[in-house]
């Protein structure tokens, strides 16, 4: 797909959406439920609940209804093409994936699960490919710097996944059984309920597939994942609350590394919390957590074991001051690599701590609102960093809010960059990458539809890159500018969501100055359309992205793609339903990354494409509310 065809498609969609917007604007409200789903409450953007239009940021919420309708086989399928989100993969079903948020790489954005951060300290990135979507009921995608609230790596933004929470009442069971192409099997079960002030939710899931070939004329590469989840909470008289969370995924992913290779992985988060209303205006919450990212790799030419354990204590206080709120707290985190090693060589350093204090003021002077935040981090490995943010919002009328913000953030050097065991391949003197982002936006919020338009520019200094000896150094600079348009509507039995993304991610220094940053597309579109027809539901998604380059020098061009996914549901009896999905209906070839292997005689690098799965069909039967 060339740039011209992609641009025409985006323009055509924009024109097609205009009559819909006009029709929706002229249609009276039906219910408060429409407003809630189109202007949902968000907690990730400001640490406290705010509606989307009050958050003063670019945010997308994927709720339980979206997850049920789409029933994706992977978390990357759910997030692909959302506003500002770009996904690259080295094949389908458990293969290594990278998520770019507003052009920031996987190690420059943050994944949270119920308030607990999950990522590898060796790579700095989260393993999105190992998370089963059926364990979650909600995703919040907050775009823009959040370093002053979340610390290191929140350059592009924060994505938080929320697990279900039980409700007081009789036990509510759910289960599903299904399968499909590539000898895929999917099973899940859960039980939720509560009594008095106690609520619980327990769930388990299993995914197993023979997979597909990740390169031309290659063998199929399988994947299996067994996951479990438990949430328990109790609310006392006086509104004090305690709770715990435990989520664990374990499995195996086959891949290609100049021959058959396999990853055995564990992804785990566990935490306990206590929240106390100290006074009518002051709430205090203490959370103790541990996150694990473990991966044992066996390949023809190497073997490695990477184990990240991050233990965190976070104390957060919220103080209500009339129309205003103050949030302040402290955080202590420690990364531990355990027995991590590669080819039998251990890391030079295995631990580091980070201490932080933070504060945020949420000030409401209607029609003007202000958010100010500041955070100080002191890291054992790379020193001190101070980040801040200022956001202003102005209600133009009852339906439109304009906003402007500036925020700073930083990306922490990873253990691989600081202490990788091979001689000359790491640099313990690295400083953190630092960034500053300016954003302007406006949101139109109506009863049955909304639109949100944002433009931004991010400047990044001290980017970590390899010098001529392949040693990481702070030398590069980058500039990322872009614009996003998000629309959503609920009209009669129709649900529509659209996202248009334009981005210009450019290197600003060195031999590649003026070139596009590697593996980033610059134009993207996602359109989701669903309709309820009594006991039936029908829907589809159209996802389009233009070309990208696999390398920083922009020599290896990867073509754009456009894929269509279809879905259907049937409630054939009380509590029972059937769901079917047909992915990549037109069987398009999708390549978002390349690999390389060396010729054993000439030692020249020979690139190859990583292939995503073609057309695939899945069917499942579900029981439960």
C-alpha positions in Angstrom: 0.0 0.0 0.0 1.5 3.3 -1.0 1.3 6.6 0.7 -1.1 8.1 -1.8 -3.7 5.3 -1.4 -3.4 5.5 2.4 -3.9 9.2 2.4 -6.9 9.0 0.2 -8.4 6.4 2.4 -8.0 8.6 5.5 -9.4 11.6 3.8 -12.4 9.6 2.5 -13.1 8.3 5.9 -13.0 11.8 7.4 -15.5 13.0 4.8 -17.7 10.0 5.4 -17.7 10.6 9.2 -18.9 14.2 8.8 -22.6 13.5 8.0 -22.7 11.1 11.0 -21.4 13.8 13.3 -24.0 16.2 12.1 -26.8 13.7 12.4 -25.7 12.8 15.9 -25.5 16.4 17.0 -29.1 16.9 16.0 -30.3 13.8 17.8 -31.7 14.1 21.3 -30.4 12.2 24.3 -31.8 8.8 25.1 -30.2 7.9 28.5 -27.6 8.7 31.0 -25.9 5.4 30.1 -24.9 6.8 26.7 -23.2 9.8 28.3 -21.3 7.5 30.8 -19.9 5.2 28.1 -18.9 8.1 25.8 -17.5 10.3 28.6 -16.2 7.6 31.0 -14.5 8.1 34.3 -10.7 7.9 34.1 -8.3 7.4 36.9 -4.9 6.9 35.1 -4.6 10.4 33.8 -4.7 12.2 37.2 -4.5 9.5 39.8 -8.0 10.4 40.9 -11.3 9.9 39.1 -12.1 12.4 36.3 -14.4 12.2 33.3 -12.6 12.1 30.0 -13.4 15.7 29.2 -12.2 16.8 32.7 -8.9 14.9 32.5 -7.2 17.6 30.3 -5.4 14.9 28.3 -5.8 12.7 25.3 -7.3 9.5 26.6 -9.1 6.4 25.1 -11.1 4.0 27.2 -11.8 0.5 26.1 -14.5 -0.9 28.4 -15.9 -4.3 29.1 -18.4 -4.0 26.3 -15.6 -3.4 23.8 -13.6 -6.3 25.1 -16.6 -8.7 24.9 -17.6 -7.6 21.4 -14.1 -7.9 19.9 -13.0 -10.9 22.0 -9.3 -10.5 20.8 -6.9 -13.4 20.9 -4.1 -11.0 22.0 -3.7 -7.7 23.8 -1.9 -6.3 20.8 -4.9 -7.0 18.6 -7.1 -4.9 20.9 -4.6 -1.9 21.1 -3.5 -1.9 17.4 -4.5 1.3 15.6 -6.0 3.0 18.7 -5.3 6.8 18.7 -1.5 7.3 18.9 -0.8 3.5 19.2 1.4 1.6 16.8 2.2 -2.1 17.2 5.1 -4.1 15.7 5.4 -7.8 16.1 7.8 -10.6 15.1 4.9 -12.9 14.2 1.6 -13.8 15.8 0.6 -15.6 18.9 3.1 -14.9 21.7 5.9 -13.5 19.5 7.9 -10.5 20.6 5.8 -7.3 20.3 6.7 -3.6 20.6 4.2 -0.9 21.4 4.9 2.7 20.3 2.8 5.4 22.0 3.0 8.7 20.1 6.3 7.5 18.6 7.9 6.6 21.9 9.3 3.1 22.0 8.2 0.2 24.1 10.8 1.2 26.8 9.5 4.8 26.9 5.9 4.1 27.9 4.4 2.5 30.9 2.1 -0.5 31.5 0.1 -0.6 34.7 -2.1 -3.5 35.9 -4.5 -2.3 38.7 -1.9 0.3 39.8 1.1 -2.1 39.6 3.8 -1.5 37.0 4.9 -4.5 34.9 8.0 -4.5 32.7 11.4 -6.0 32.2 14.2 -4.1 33.8 16.7 -5.6 31.3 14.9 -4.3 28.2 12.8 -1.6 29.9 9.7 -2.8 27.9 6.6 -4.7 28.8 5.8 -8.1 27.3 2.4 -7.3 25.8 2.3 -10.6 23.9 2.0 -12.7 27.1 -1.2 -11.0 28.5 -4.5 -12.7 28.0 -7.2 -10.1 27.2 -9.9 -12.3 28.8 -8.5 -11.5 32.3 -9.2 -7.8 31.9 -12.4 -5.7 31.7 -11.0 -2.3 30.9 -8.1 -0.5 29.4 -7.2 3.2 29.7 -4.8 4.7 27.1 -3.4 8.0 28.3 -1.2 9.7 25.8 1.4 12.3 26.6 4.1 12.6 29.3 3.2 11.3 32.8 6.6 11.4 34.3 5.5 13.7 37.1 3.0 11.1 38.3 4.5 7.7 37.3 8.2 8.4 37.2 10.6 6.8 34.7 9.6 5.9 31.1 6.2 7.6 30.9 7.4 9.6 27.9 4.8 8.5 25.3 2.1 7.9 28.0 0.6 5.2 30.2 -1.6 2.3 29.5 -3.4 0.8 32.4 -5.3 -2.5 32.4 -8.0 -3.2 35.0 -9.1 -6.6 36.2 -12.7 -7.3 37.2 -13.9 -6.7 40.7 -16.6 -8.8 42.4 -19.9 -7.3 43.5 -21.9 -8.1 46.6 -24.4 -10.8 45.9 -24.7 -14.5 45.0 -21.8 -16.2 43.3 -21.8 -15.4 39.5 -20.0 -18.0 37.4 -18.8 -17.5 33.9 -17.0 -19.8 31.5 -16.1 -20.1 27.8 -14.9 -22.8 25.5 -13.7 -22.2 22.0 -11.1 -22.6 19.3 -10.3 -22.1 15.7 -7.6 -21.7 13.0 -4.1 -23.1 13.5 -5.5 -25.7 16.0 -6.1 -23.0 18.5 -8.0 -23.7 21.8 -9.2 -21.1 24.2 -10.8 -21.7 27.6 -11.7 -19.5 30.5 -13.7 -19.5 33.7 -14.4 -17.1 36.6 -16.4 -16.8 39.8 -17.4 -13.5 41.3 -19.5 -12.4 44.2 -19.5 -10.9 47.7 -21.2 -10.7 51.1 -21.3 -7.9 53.6 -18.3 -5.7 52.8 -16.3 -8.5 51.2 -16.0 -8.9 47.4 -14.1 -11.5 45.5 -13.2 -12.4 41.9 -11.2 -15.5 40.8 -10.5 -16.5 37.2 -8.4 -18.8 35.0 -7.7 -19.0 31.3 -5.9 -21.3 28.9 -4.7 -20.4 25.3 -3.0 -23.0 23.1 -2.2 -22.8 19.4 0.1 -24.5 16.9 0.6 -21.0 15.5 1.8 -20.0 12.0 5.2 -19.6 10.3 6.9 -16.3 11.3 9.0 -16.3 8.1 8.5 -17.5 4.5 8.8 -21.2 4.1 9.4 -21.6 7.8 7.8 -24.0 10.3 4.8 -23.1 12.4 5.6 -21.6 15.8 3.3 -22.5 18.6 2.3 -20.7 21.8 0.6 -21.7 25.1 -0.4 -19.5 28.0 -2.0 -20.5 31.3 -3.2 -17.6 33.5 -4.8 -17.2 36.8 -6.3 -14.1 38.7 -7.6 -13.5 42.2 -8.9 -10.2 43.7 -10.3 -9.9 47.2 -11.3 -6.8 49.1 -13.2 -5.9 52.2 -14.7 -2.5 53.2 -15.2 -1.8 56.9 -17.6 0.4 58.6 -16.3 3.9 58.3 -15.3 3.3 54.6 -11.8 1.9 55.3 -10.8 -0.8 52.8 -8.1 -3.5 52.4 -7.6 -5.7 49.4 -5.2 -7.9 47.5 -4.5 -8.8 43.9 -2.6 -11.7 42.3 -2.3 -12.3 38.6 0.1 -14.8 37.0 0.6 -16.0 33.4 3.0 -18.8 32.5 3.7 -20.5 29.2 5.9 -21.1 26.2 6.4 -19.3 22.9 8.3 -20.8 19.9 10.1 -18.5 17.6 12.9 -18.4 15.0 16.5 -17.4 15.8 18.4 -18.8 12.8 16.8 -22.0 13.8 14.1 -23.3 16.3 14.1 -21.4 19.5 11.8 -21.2 22.5 10.9 -18.8 25.3 9.5 -20.1 28.7 8.0 -17.1 30.4 6.3 -15.9 33.6 4.4 -12.6 34.0 3.1 -11.9 37.5 1.8 -9.0 39.6 0.8 -9.3 43.3 -0.1 -6.6 45.7 -1.9 -5.7 48.9 -3.4 -2.3 49.8 -5.1 -0.5 52.6 -7.1 2.7 52.2 -8.2 4.9 55.1 -10.4 8.0 55.3 -8.3 9.9 57.8 -10.9 12.7 57.8 -13.9 13.6 55.8 -11.5 15.3 53.3 -8.4 13.3 53.5 -7.9 9.7 52.2 -4.7 7.8 52.5 -3.7 4.7 50.6 -0.7 2.4 51.0 0.1 -0.2 48.4 2.8 -2.9 48.6 3.5 -4.8 45.4 5.8 -7.1 43.5 5.9 -7.5 39.7 7.8 -10.3 37.9 8.9 -10.6 34.3 10.8 -13.8 33.7 12.0 -15.3 30.4 14.2 -18.4 29.8 15.4 -18.6 26.2 17.0 -21.5 24.4 18.2 -20.8 20.8 20.7 -22.5 18.5 23.5 -20.0 19.3 22.8 -18.9 22.8 20.8 -19.4 26.0 19.7 -16.8 28.5 17.7 -16.3 31.6 16.2 -12.9 32.5 14.4 -12.4 35.7 13.0 -9.0 36.9 11.5 -8.6 40.3 10.3 -5.1 41.1 9.1 -4.5 44.6 7.3 -1.2 45.3 5.9 0.6 48.3 3.7 3.5 47.3 1.9 5.9 49.7 -0.7 8.2 48.2 -2.8 10.8 49.9 -5.8 12.7 48.4 -7.0 15.9 50.1 -10.3 17.5 49.0 -10.3 21.3 49.4 -13.7 22.4 48.2 -13.7 22.4 44.4 -10.0 21.6 44.4 -8.0 18.4 45.2 -4.4 17.8 46.2 -2.6 14.5 45.6 0.7 13.9 47.3 2.8 10.9 48.2 6.1 8.9 48.1 7.3 5.8 46.4 10.1 3.4 46.9 10.9 0.7 44.3 13.7 -1.8 43.9 14.6 -3.8 40.8 16.3 -7.2 41.3 17.6 -9.3 38.4 17.9 -12.5 40.5 19.8 -15.1 38.6 19.7 -13.3 35.2 22.5 -14.3 32.8 23.2 -14.7 29.1 25.4 -17.3 27.7 26.5 -18.1 31.2 27.6 -14.6 32.0 25.9 -12.7 34.9 25.2 -9.0 34.9 27.8 -6.7 36.6 25.0 -5.2 38.8 21.8 -7.0 39.8 19.9 -4.4 41.9 19.0 -0.8 42.0 16.6 1.3 44.0 14.5 4.4 43.1 13.1 6.8 45.7 10.5 9.4 44.7 8.2 12.0 46.1 5.3 13.6 44.1 2.6 16.1 44.4 -0.3 17.3 42.2 -2.8 20.1 42.4 -6.2 19.8 40.6 -7.7 23.3 40.7 -11.2 24.1 39.5 -12.0 27.8 38.8 -14.8 27.2 36.3 -14.7 27.7 33.4 -10.9 27.4 33.9 -9.3 24.3 35.4 -5.7 23.7 36.1 -3.5 20.7 36.8 0.0 21.1 38.2 2.3 18.2 39.2 5.9 17.7 40.2 8.0 14.6 41.0 11.5 14.1 42.2 13.2 10.7 41.5 16.5 9.6 43.0 17.9 6.5 41.3 20.8 4.5 42.5 22.1 3.8 39.0 21.7 7.1 37.1 21.1 9.9 39.6 18.3 12.4 40.2 15.6 13.5 37.8 12.9 16.2 38.3 9.8 16.1 36.1 6.8 18.4 36.0 3.6 19.1 34.2 1.1 22.0 33.7 -2.3 21.6 32.0 -4.9 24.2 31.5 -8.5 23.6 30.4 -11.2 26.1 29.5 -14.9 25.3 29.0 -15.9 27.1 25.8 -19.5 26.1 26.5 -21.4 23.1 27.9 -20.1 20.8 25.1 -16.6 21.9 24.3 -13.4 22.1 26.4 -10.1 23.4 25.0 -6.9 22.4 26.7 -3.1 23.1 26.6 -0.3 21.3 28.4 3.4 21.1 28.8 5.1 18.2 30.5 8.5 16.7 31.0 9.5 13.0 31.3 12.6 10.7 31.2 13.5 7.2 30.1 15.7 5.3 32.5 18.7 3.5 31.1 18.0 -0.3 31.3 20.1 -2.9 32.9 21.1 -4.1 29.4 22.3 -0.6 28.5 24.1 -0.1 31.8 25.5 -3.5 32.8 25.1 -6.1 29.9 27.7 -8.8 30.5 29.5 -8.8 27.1 32.6 -6.6 27.2 32.1 -3.2 25.5 28.4 -3.7 25.0 27.2 -1.5 28.0 27.9 1.8 29.6 27.4 2.3 33.4 27.9 6.1 32.9 24.7 6.6 30.9 22.3 9.4 31.8 18.6 9.2 31.4 16.9 10.3 28.2 14.9 13.5 28.8 11.9 14.9 27.0 9.5 17.8 26.9 6.1 17.8 25.2 3.7 20.6 24.3 0.1 19.6 23.5 -3.0 21.6 22.3 -6.4 19.9 22.2 -10.1 20.4 22.1 -12.9 17.9 22.9 -16.6 18.0 21.9 -18.7 16.1 24.4 -22.4 15.5 23.4 -25.0 13.2 24.8 -24.6 10.5 22.1 -21.3 11.2 20.5 -17.9 12.9 21.1 -14.9 14.0 19.2 -11.4 14.8 20.4 -8.6 16.5 18.4 -5.1 17.0 19.7 -1.8 18.2 18.2 1.6 17.8 20.0 5.3 18.1 19.7 7.9 16.1 21.8 11.6 17.0 21.9 13.9 14.3 23.2 17.5 14.9 24.3 20.3 12.5 25.3 18.8 9.6 23.3 20.7 6.4 23.9 22.2 5.0 20.7 25.2 2.8 19.8 28.5 4.4 18.8 30.9 3.0 16.2 32.0 0.3 18.7 28.4 -0.7 19.4 28.6 0.8 22.9 25.5 2.7 24.1 26.1 6.5 24.6 23.9 9.6 25.1 24.3 11.3 21.7 21.1 11.4 19.8 18.2 13.9 19.6 14.7 13.4 18.2 11.6 15.4 17.5 8.2 13.8 17.3 5.2 15.8 16.2 1.8 14.6 15.4 -2.0 15.0 15.5 -4.8 12.6 16.5 -8.6 12.7 16.0 -10.8 10.3 17.9 -14.6 10.0 17.4 -17.2 7.9 19.1 -21.0 7.6 18.8 -23.9 5.5 20.1 -26.9 5.9 17.9 -29.9 3.6 18.3 -28.4 0.1 18.0 -25.2 1.3 16.4 -21.8 1.8 18.2 -19.1 3.5 16.3 -15.5 4.4 17.1 -12.9 5.9 14.8 -9.3 7.0 15.2 -7.1 9.0 12.8 -3.4 9.3 13.6 -0.7 11.4 11.9 2.9 11.5 13.2 6.3 12.7 12.1 9.0 11.0 14.2 12.3 12.3 13.1 15.9 11.8 14.2 17.6 15.2 14.7 21.3 14.3 15.0 24.1 12.1 13.7 24.3 10.3 10.4 20.5 9.7 10.3 19.5 13.3 11.0 16.3 14.1 9.1 15.4 10.3 8.8 12.3 8.7 10.3 12.7 6.8 13.5 12.8 3.1 12.9 9.6 1.0 12.8 7.2 3.9 13.1 4.3 4.3 10.7 3.3 8.0 10.1 -0.4 7.5 9.2 -3.0 5.3 10.7 -6.7 4.7 10.8 -9.0 2.4 12.8 -12.7 2.2 12.4 -14.9 0.0 14.6 -18.6 -0.4 13.7 -21.0 -2.7 15.7 -24.8 -3.1 15.7 -27.2 -4.9 18.0 -30.0 -6.8 16.2 -32.1 -8.3 19.0 -30.3 -11.5 20.2 -27.7 -11.0 17.4 -24.8 -8.6 17.2 -22.7 -7.9 14.1 -19.5 -5.8 13.8 -16.2 -5.2 12.2 -12.9 -3.3 12.3 -10.9 -1.7 9.6 -7.2 -1.0 10.5 -4.9 0.8 8.0 -1.3 1.9 8.4 1.2 3.3 5.9 4.8 2.1 5.3 7.6 2.2 7.9 11.3 1.6 7.9 12.9 -1.2 9.8 16.2 0.6 10.3 17.4 4.1 11.4 19.0 4.8 8.0 15.6 4.3 6.3 17.0 1.7 3.8 14.7 -1.2 4.6 11.2 -0.1 3.7 8.3 -2.2 5.0 5.0 -1.8 3.1 1.8 -0.5 4.7 -1.3 -2.6 5.2 -5.0 -2.6 5.5 -6.9 -5.4 7.3 -10.6 -6.1 7.9 -11.8 -8.1 10.9 -15.4 -9.2 11.3 -17.3 -10.5 14.3 -20.8 -11.8 15.3 -22.6 -12.7 18.5 -25.7 -14.7 19.2 -27.5 -14.9 22.6 -29.2 -18.2 21.9 -30.5 -18.9 25.4 -30.6 -17.1 28.8 -27.1 -16.7 30.1 -25.7 -18.4 26.9 -24.0 -16.8 23.9 -21.9 -17.7 20.9 -19.2 -15.5 19.4 -17.4 -15.8 16.2 -14.6 -13.7 14.7 -13.0 -13.7 11.3 -9.6 -11.9 11.4 -7.8 -10.5 8.4 -10.7 -11.4 6.1 -8.9 -10.6 2.9 -5.8 -12.6 3.9 -3.4 -9.6 3.6 0.3 -10.0 4.3 1.2 -7.9 7.3 4.9 -7.2 8.0 5.9 -4.7 10.7 9.4 -5.9 11.5 12.4 -7.6 9.9 15.1 -9.9 11.3 18.5 -10.8 9.9 20.8 -13.8 9.9 24.4 -14.0 8.8 25.7 -16.0 5.9 28.1 -18.5 7.4 30.5 -18.1 4.5 30.4 -14.3 3.7 29.2 -13.2 7.1 26.9 -10.8 5.4 23.6 -10.0 7.0 20.6 -11.4 5.2 17.3 -9.7 6.2 14.0 -11.5 6.3 10.4 -10.4 7.0 8.5 -11.4 10.2 5.1 -12.5 9.0 1.8 -12.0 10.9 -1.0 -14.6 10.7 -3.2 -14.5 7.6 -6.9 -15.2 7.6 -8.1 -16.8 10.8 -11.5 -17.8 12.2 -12.4 -18.4 15.9 -15.6 -19.5 17.6 -16.5 -19.8 21.3 -19.4 -20.5 23.5 -19.9 -18.4 26.7 -22.0 -18.8 29.8 -22.7 -16.1 32.3 -23.9 -12.5 32.6 
